[in-house]
């Protein structure tokens, strides 16, 4: 198949390399040093799914204009870049099916606003991948990609794309992509504190004070979701019943959940996607992660002060480039008593 991957960062680069290894014709978009490295040396994959160098077509925007259009596309940019990336490639994409593989909420709605005629799928990367240098992605946790169809996507389109993906990467199919997005949003709470402290996810979870802050942000998120009537979808064995317990239980009890997430990551330090952006001097997608909880809380007429404080601290680090110590974070984030 002809597959376009928009955004060859950690997630997009991993998917592009695996699809190339499976024998598909892949084109990626990238920028700057990453684009130059892919053009010169190929897209290098290593880590949990082995090593592969994908010699893919790479451009700032897709170059299939005038040629047969891709069979489907994968949008894997940061959430804040999604609309601009889709608009820049709209002439190639046309009515091509698009898999939106992004963190946070609202990605499918953004894609629908730019490509109203395209069948859409939602994708949630459970695997952990790091973009540590231009042209190279490293998989630190080889976990599945969750895929679900957006409302109105024909079954035959969904099944065809799932079949292609299954030939390249472990897949889990969900019939409730929105519920799964909320569960993944909760899991993605592991990203913010590494970005604030400069520590790996495993180091953050191992610190009792930081783990308490993380647990509090997760509990608050569950309570906001309840207010909105959200039903959490099953992700990585985590379901609504489990998350409901986090929302009701004391912080000391709820701390088992981040501990479980940390244990699944193995021993290779996982910086998390938000810290990776900080290290590259880029704006993070925190407004679409913990910030999405704050926005949803406002929509439901409630507050999310813990998530709001965490968002503010990430933005502070973005601006200053100075990480905070665990003690400073615990002191500055005011938890519910």
N, C-alpha and C positions, 0 to 999 in steps of 0.2 A: 504493500500500500504506500501511497504518497502521504506523508504525515508532516505537518508544520508544527513546530514547537516555538511559541512566542515567549522568549525569556529563558535563556540557557544559563540560569543560575544553579543553585543547589538542587532544587526539585526538577526544574525543566531540563537541566543538563543531565541529571540521572535518567530521566525518562527518555530523553533523546538518545543517549548512549545505549540504553537497553533495547530500545526499538530498532536502532541501527544494527545491534548485534543479532537481533532476531530476523534480520534480512529485509527490513523495510527501507524505503527511500525517504530520508529525513532531511528537512531543512530547518535551521534554527535562526532565531534573531538574537543578537547580542550587541554590546556596545564597547567602545574603548579598548582597553588592553585585553579584555576577555574575547572580544571579536577577533582581534589581531592574533591572539594565541590559537584560537580554534582554526582560523584560516591557515596558519603556518604549520601547526603541529597536530591538528585534530582535537577532538574533545576527549579528554582522558578520564576514564572511570576506574576507581579502585575501591577497595574496602569490602563490605559485606557480600556483594554479589560478584566478586572477582574483578579482574582487570580487563579493560577493553579500550582501544583507541578508535573512536568513531570519526571517520573522515566524511563529515557531513557538509552540505552547503551551508554557508553562514553569511548573513548580511544584517544590516541595521533594520531593514524591513524585508518582508518576504518578496522574493523575486520571481514568483511563478506567474506573473502577469503575462497573458498571451499564450501561456502553456496550459496543458490540462491542470485544472485546479486540484489542490490536495484533496484526499479522500476525507480527512478530518484534521482538525487543528487542536492543539493543546495550549491553553493560556496559562502560563506559569510565572507571570511577573509578580512583583509585590502588589498588594491590593491597591495601593495608592496610584500605581502606574497603569492599572488595567484599562481604564477607559481610553487613555491616550494611545496605548499600544494597539487596542482594537481599532480605533479610528485610523491609525497610521497604516493598518493592514487590511482595511475594509474592502479595498478594491480586489484583493486576491481572495479574501474569505467569502465574500458574497453570501451565499446560502449554505456554506460548508458547515457540517456539524462541528461544534466546539465543546471540548472538555475543559471546564474551568477548574484548574487545580490550584486552589489558593486557600490560605488561612482566613479565618474570620467569617463574617456574615456579609451577605449582600452581593457577592460576586456574580451570582447568576442574574440578579436584577440589573447589574451594570452591563453585563454582556447582552442581555435582552434589549436594553435601551439603545445599544450601538448596532446590534445585528438582529433586528426584529424577526427576520425570516429564517434564521439559523436554528436547527435543532440543538438543544443544549443538554449537557451532562455536567454533573458536579463531581469533582474528585477531591479526596482528602488523603494527603500523603502521610501515612503513619510511619513510614521509614524516615530515619534521620540521616540527612546528608549535609555535608559542609562544602562550601565553595571557599577554599583556602588560598587558592592562587589562580590567576587567569588560565582558563582552558582546562581546569581540572576539578572534578568533584569526587568526594570521598564519602562512601556510605558507612556510617558508624552504627546503624541499627537496621538490619534488613527485614523490615516489616511490610505489610501489604499496602496497596493503594485501594481505598474505598471508592466505589463508583456508584452513582445513582442518577436516574434520569430526571430532568426537570419536567414540570407539567407540560404536556402537549408533545413531547418528543416521541416519535413513532417507535414501537417496540423493535421493529426490524433494524432501525438505525442503532438503537442502544445495544442490541444483541451483537451486531456486527462489530462495533467498536470494542465491546467487552471481549469478544473472541480474539481480536488483535492484541489487546493489552495482556490478556492471559498468556499469550505466547511469549511475552517478554518479562513479565513481573507478576508476583503473587497479587491476586485481586480478591476483594470482598465486595459483594453486591448488596446494596441496601435499597429498600423500597421507600425510604423516608430520608432523603438527602438533607432536608432542613433540620430534622431532629439529629442526624449524625453530625451536621455542622456545629450545632450547639454543644454536643458532647466533645467534639474536637476542639472547639473554642475553649472549653474548660481545661482540657488536657494541655492546650497551648499556653495556659497560665505559667507553665514552667519557663517560658521565654523571657519574661519581663525582668525578673530579679537577676539573672545572669547579665543582662544588658546594663543594669544599674551598678553591679558590683565588679564586673569583669571576670567573674568566676564561671566555671562550667555548671551545667544543670546539676550534675551529680554533687558537686561541692556545695551548691546552694541548698539542695535537699538534705545534705548531711549536717548542715548548720541548724541547730534547734530554733534559734530566733528567726532566721530567714524562712525555715520550713513553716513556722507558725504564721508568718505573714502570707506565704503562698496559700496555706490552707484557708486562711480567712478570706482571701480574694476568691477562692473557689466556692466557699460556702455562700458568700454574698452573691456570686453569679447564679448559683442554684436557686436562691431565693428570688432573684430578679426573674429568672425563667419561669418559676412558678407563678409569679404575678401576671406574666404575659400568657400563661396557659401553654407554654412550650412543653412538648414531650421529648425527652432526650432519646436519641437513637442509640443503638448498640454499637460501640466502637471498642476494639481491643478487649472484648469481654466485659466492658463497662456498660451498664444499662441504667435505665431510669431509677430502678429500685436502689441501686448502689449510690447514685448521685443524690437521691432523695435523702438518704441517711446522712450524707455529708451536709446537706442543707439544714438538717435538724439537730445534728449532734454537736457537742462541745468541741472546741478546737483541738483539744488533746486527742479526742477520738478520731476526728477527721484527718489527722496527720498521717494515718496509715496509707491514705490514697497517694499523696506525692511520693511517699517511700516506695510504694509499689511501682509507680511510674519510673522512678530512678533505678530500681533494680532491673527493670526490663531494658535499660539502655546499655547495660554491660559496663566494661571498665574503660573503654575508650572515651576520653573527655568529650562531652557533647556541648558545644558553645551555645546552641540554640540559634535560630535564624535572626532574632533581634540583635543579639550581641555580634553576630557576623556583620550585620549592617553597620553597627557602631564602629567596629574595627576598620571597616572600609571607608568610614567617613560619610556614610549615606544616611538619609533619613530612614527611620524604621517604619514598620507598619503597625506600631503600637496602637494607633487610633482605630485600627480595624481588629484589634485583639482585645485587650482589657478596655480600650476605648469603646469598643462595640457594646460592651456590657453597660458602660456609663450611658451611652446613647439609648440603649434599650430600656434602661431604668427610667430615664426621663420620659420616654414614650409611655411607660406604664405608670407614671406619676409617683415613682419612688426614687430614692437616692441610692447611689453606689459609691460611698465615700472612700472605701479602701481601694477599689479599682481606680477611682479618680486620682487618689494620691500617687498610686503606682505609675499611672500615665504621666503625671507631672514630673516625677523623678526621672523617667526615661527621657522625656524631653529636655530636662536639665542636663543630663549626660550628653545628649545629642549636641547641645549648644556649647558646653564647656569642655567636653572631652575628658572630664575627670570622673573616675569611678568613685563610688562611695563604699566605705567599709561596711561589713555586716552590722556592726554596732550602730553606725549612723543610720542605716536603713531602718532598723528596729526602733530606734529613737524617733525617727521622723514620721513613720507610718502609724497613725493613731488607730488602734484596733478597738473594736466593740468590746466592751467589758461585760 
